[in-house]
Amino acid sequence: MLFKKIFTLSIFYCVLFLSQSCTGLANDPWDKAEEILANIQEPSFPDRSFDIRELGAKGDGTSNDLPAIMSAITMCNTAGGGRVTVPKGVYYLEGPIHFKSNVELHLEEGAKLKFSKNLDDYLPLVYTRWEGTELFNYSSLIYASSCENIAITGKGTIDGNAQGVYKGWFELQRPDQERLRTMGDKATPLEKRIFGKGHYLRPSFIQFINCERIKIEGIKIIESPFWIIHPIYSKHITIRNIHVESLRLQNDGVDIDSSSYVLIEDSTFRTGDDAVAIKSGRDREGRELARPSENIVIRNNNCLEVHNGMAIGSEMSGSVRNVYVENCKIKSGRNLIYFKSNLDRGGLIENVHVRNIDVEKASVALIRFQTDYHSFRGGHHPPIFRNFHIENITCKETKTAIEVKGHVESPIKGVFIRNVKVERAQKALDINAHDQVDLQEVSINEKSY
């Protein structure tokens, strides 16, 4: 009789295990990543080309070739779309490129766009967003507003030529930064948020606002004034096989800002700040606009020297969800898998999946959840962090391996970390007791956790 009961229980638990296993396979969260990829719409263009040389561009590095490029963009758009071709040469531009719909800007190998150092060239002001708050500011060097079906492709280089132009601006920007944030918190009408000349808020390099079906592929980007690639309120974005090298302060490689259906793949980053950051607005304005960043896949990228690696926040008040990061290498940086916010923000980060990340050195933390990020202004809107799956991570050296610091009123929930190996860490774990973290097969300094 005892044997029969044991046999029956064994069969029951075997069936239960197989049932759960099959259910787990059927509900693999990475299936969502495949669904996102299948739904991203890349731009396409008619077989029609406009050569900027034929429209007067000299490519000698000193003549102003902006009029020829803008003429080509206008002609291409008027004709119903196509390619604006930039042949080999150095094209000096006294002002920004403003995109129009249905235009592919294609830089042939050996072509370089080099932007003016004269800040007056980036006037008049344009509608934009700066660190998560809307305003009117200097135009980005490449700017698109309410466009669709646009691309920057080729094997050429885009040079922001920012060295020396913004010297000291990081130290000088604080009063403007605080003024803008106060405007956002007080719901100051947008038309009164006028910055630009006489102020110290640097423009982003490449910015798309309210755009659809965007592609950046193949090019090299150097010497940015501020955030480098910055889509805002946009969707269907493909960034592929680019090389970003710019080491100034606040030179994030890509800032996905309240945007959706995004793929970033096969690219190399050497940046003065986050390699890739996902954002969705700051504080009251961000919460009220409630425009999330969501449905994002980041894969097969190589980060060299970066300030931080793959980050979400700190401007995440409009929420961030459904983010998939896999198969990336990071040579060195501070915080390399990084989620950051503070009590001003509110908002939600959820459904984040990270796997197969190879790190050499993290000088602060390999995996970090931070809810007391700097520049706190006295608000009380605890952010919500939930449902994180992080697996198959290797790291040679770090100061802290895993740090999870949720706010006591809003604990971080559902953090699953498995199969992580850290060879050398000064500190293994720094996790608040109220946060929910499940560690499986985690090895730090040859000790299992």
N, C-alpha and C positions, 0 to 999 in steps of 0.2 A: 504493500500500500504506500509506504514512504517513497519507494523508488518511483511509483506511478505519479505521485504528486510532484516529485522533483523533475521527472521527465516532462510533465505537463507544463510546469512553470518555465522550464528551459525553452520549450517550444514557444510559449507565450512571449518571452522576452526576445527570442530570436526574430519572431514575426514583428514585434514592436520595433526592434532595432532596424530591420530591413525597411519597414514602413517609413520610419523617420529618415533613413538614409535616402530613400527614393524621393520623399517629399523635399528633402534638402537639395537633391540634385535638380528637381523640377523647379525649385525656387532659388536657384543660384542668383545672387544679387548682381553678378557680372553680366547676366542676360540683359539687364537694363542698359548697360554700357553699349551692347550690340544694338539694342533698339535705338539708343540715342544716335549712334553712328549712322544707322540706316535712315534716320530722319533728317540728318543735316543736309541742307541743299547748298551745293557749291554753285558759284556763278558760271555762266556760259556766255560766249560772245560770238557774234557773226564773224565770218572770215573776211575781215576788212581791216586795213592797216593805215595808220597815219604816221609818217616818219617826221620827227621834229626837225631834222636837218633840212628837209624840203620846205619847212615853214620858217626858216631863218635862224635856227639854233646853230651856234658856232662850235660849242664843245671845247673851247680853248681855256676854260678855267677862270676867265676874267670878264668876258662879255656877259651881260644879263640875258640868260636864255629862258627866263620865266615867261615872257610874252609868247614865245614860240610853243612852249609846253601847254600853256593855257589855251592858245588857239587850236592846238591839236585836240585837246580834251573837248573843247566846245564843238569842233567839227565832228568828232567821233560821236558825241552824244546826239547832235542834230541829225546825223546820218542813220541813227538807230542803233549805234553801238559798234564796238570793235576794239582794236588794239592801237594804243599810242606807243610807238617804238622809239626807244632811246638808244641810239647806236653808241659804239665805243667812243669815249671822250669824257672830259670833265665839264659838267654843265653848272655854271654858277647861277644861283637863283636869288634875286633881290626881293624875297617875299615868299609867302606860302603857296603851295599847290592846293587849290580847292577842287575837289572831285565833283564830277557829275555822273549820273547814273549810266550804267551799261558801258563803262570804260575800264579796260585793262591797261594799266601802265606797265610796260614791259622794258626792263633794263637788260640790254644785251651784255655779254661778258666784256669787261673792260669799261663799262659805263659807270659814271659816278655823278650823282646829284649832290651838289655842295651848297648849303644854305648860307645866306648872308648873316653876318654878325650884328647888323644894325637893327635894333629892336623896333624902330619906327617902321621898318618894312613889314612888321607883323600886325599892323593896324590897318583897317578899323578893327574894333573889338568883335569877338564872336561869342555866341552862346556856348557855354561849356560847363564842365563840372570839375572842381578842384578839391581833391581829397574828400570827395563825397558830398560836396555842397555846390549847388548851381550858382552861376554868376556870369558876367560878361568880362572877358579877359583877352589878352593877346591871343591871336590865332595860333593853333598848333602849326607846325611846319608843313605837315600834310593833314588836311582837314576835309571831312565829308559830313554833311548834315542832310538827313532825310533823303539819302540816296539808296538805290538798290542795284545789285548786280555790278559789283566793283572789285577790282583786284590790283595788286602790285606783285609782279612776278619777274623772274629772270635770274641772271647770275651777276648782276651789278651790285653797286654799293650806294647806300644813302647815308650821307655824312651830315649830321646836324651842326657840325662846326662850332660846337658850344664852348670849347676850351677858352677860358679867359673872359667870356661874355658875362657870365653870371657869377663872377667871383664875389664871394661875400653874401650872396643873396640868401643862402640857407640861414645865416645868422640874422639877416635883416628882415626875413619874412614873417617873424613871429607876430608883430602888431597886425599885419594884414590877415594873417592866418586866424588870429583871435577875432578880429572884426568880422570876417566872413562866417566863422562858426557861430558867432552871436546872431548874425543875420539869419542863419538857418534856424537857430533855436527860437527866434522871435518871429519867424515867418515874414521877414521883411520882403516886400514885393521884389520880384526878380529885376525889374527895370531900375531899381535903386542900388543893385549890387554891381557897381561899376568899378573895375580895377584897371589893370593895364598900366599905362604910362604913369610914372610916379609911385608905383607900387612894386612889390617884390614877389609876386606869385608867378613862378616860371611856367611856361606853357608845356604841355605834353608834346611829344615828337610826332607821332602818328595817331590821329584820333578820328573815330567814326562815331557819330551820335545819331540815334534814331535811324539806323541803316539796316538793310537786310541783304543776305547773300554776299559775303565778304570773303576774299581770299588773299593771303600774303604768303608767297611761296618762293623759296630759292635764294632770296636776296641777303645781303649783309647790311647790318645797321650799326653805325658807330656814332659816338660823340653826341649824346642826347642832352638836352637841357634839363629834362625832368622825366616823368614816366614815359616809357618808350613806345609801346603799342597799347592803345587805350580805347577799346570799344565801350560805348555807353548806350544803354537802352537799345541794344542791337541784337540781332539773332541770325543764326546760320553763318557761323564764322569758322573758317578753316585757316590755321596757321601751320605751315608745313616746311620743314627743311630750310629754316632760316638760321642765320648766325648773328647773334646780338653781342656786341662788345662795347660796353660803356660803363665806366667805373665811378661816375660822379655820385654824390649823395642823392638819394631818392631816385636813382636810376633803376626802377623796376623794369624787368624785361617785358612782361605782358601783365596788364591789369585788366581783368575781365570785370566790368562794372555794370551791375544790373542788366546782364545780358544772358542769352540762353542759346542752347544748341551750338556748342563750341567744341572744336577739336584742335589741340596743340600737339604736334607730333614731329619726331625726327629732327629736332632743333638743338642748337647749342647756345648756351647762355654764359656770359662772363659779365656780371653786372655789379653795380655799386649798392644794390638793394635786393629785394626779393627777385628770384628768377621768374617765378609766376605767382601772381597774387590774384585772389578772387574777392571782389568787393560788391557792396550793394547800397551805398549811401551812408550818411553819417547822422546819428542822433535823431532829433525830432523830425527833421525834414525827411530823412531816410525812412523812418517808421511810417510817416504819413503817406509818402509816395508809394511805399510797399511794393517796390519793383525788385524782385529777387534776381540773383544769378543762379541758374539751374541748368541741369542736363549738360554737363561738361566732362569731356574725356581728355586726359593729359597722358601721353605715353611715348616711350622710346626717346626720351630727351637726355641730353648730356649737359650737366651744370658744372662749370669749372670753378673758378673762384667767385663766390656769390656772398652777399651779406646774409640773406636767408634763402632757403630753398623753395619748396612748394608751400604756399601760405594761404590761409583764408582769414580775412580781416585786415586791419582792425575795423575798417569801415564796412560793417555788415548789418546795418540796421534794417535794411529791406529784406534780409534773410538770404541764405545760401543753402541749396539742397541738390542732391543727386550729382555728386562729384566722384569721378573715377580716375585714379592716378596709378600708373603701372609702368614697370620696366624702364626706370630712370636711374642714371648714375649721377652722383654728386661728389665732386672732389673735396671741396672745403667750403665752410660757411659757419654761421652762428647757430641758428635754429633751422633745422632742415626739413622736418615735417611739422608744421607750425599752424596753430589755430589761436587767434588773438582777438581780444575784445576788452571792454571795460564797462563800468556801471552807467556810462552815458548812453550806451548803444541800444540796449534792448535787442530785438531781432532774434533770429534762430539760425543755427547751423545744424543740419541733419543729413543723414544718409551719405556719409563720406566713406569711400572704399579706397584703400591704398595697398599695393602689393608689389613685391619684387623691386625693391629699392636698394641700391648698393652705394654705401657712403664710406668715404675715407676718413674725414675728420669733421666733427661738429664742435666748435669751440664753446658753445653754451649748452645746447641740448639736441639730442637726436630726434625725439618725439616730444612736443611741448604743447600743452593746453594752458593758455594764460588768459585770465579774466581781469587782470589789474594792469592792462597795458597803459603806457605813459600818456600824458596830456589829459588826464581825467579832469573834468570841469565841474564835478559836484552833483551829477545826476544820480537817479536811483531807478535804473531800468535794467535789472539783471538779465543778461543774455541767456538764451537756452541753447545748450550743446547736447545733442543726442544722436545715438546710432552711428558709431565709428567702427570700422573694421580695418585693422592694420595688420598685415602679415607678410612674412618672407622678407625681412629687413636684415641687412648686414651692415656693420659699422666697425671700422678698425679702432677709432679713438673718439671719445667725447668727454665733456665735463660731466654732464648728467645724461643718463640714458633715457629715462622716461619721467617727465614731469606733468602732473595733472593737477591743476589748481582752479577748481570751480568755486563760484561764490556760494557761501553757506546757504543763502536763500534760493539758489538755483543750481543744485548740484549737477555736475556733468554725468550723464546717464548713458549706459549702453556702449561703453568703450571696450572692444574686444581686440586684444593684441596677442598675436600668436606667431611662433616660429621667428623669433628675433634673436640675433646673435651679435653681441657687442664684445669685442676683444678686450678693450681697455676703457674703463670709465672711472672718473674720480668719485662719482656718486651714482649708485645704481638706480634708485627709485626715490621720487619726491612726490607723493600722492596724498592728497587730502583724504581724511577718513570718511568724509561724507560723499565723496565721488565714487561712482560705480565703475570699476575697472576690473576686467577679467583677463588675467595673464595665463597663457598656455605656451609651454615650450619656449620660454624666454631664458636666454643664457647671457649673463653679464659677468665679466671677469671669471669665466668658467664656473660660475655658480648659477644654479637653476632657480627660477622664480615662477 
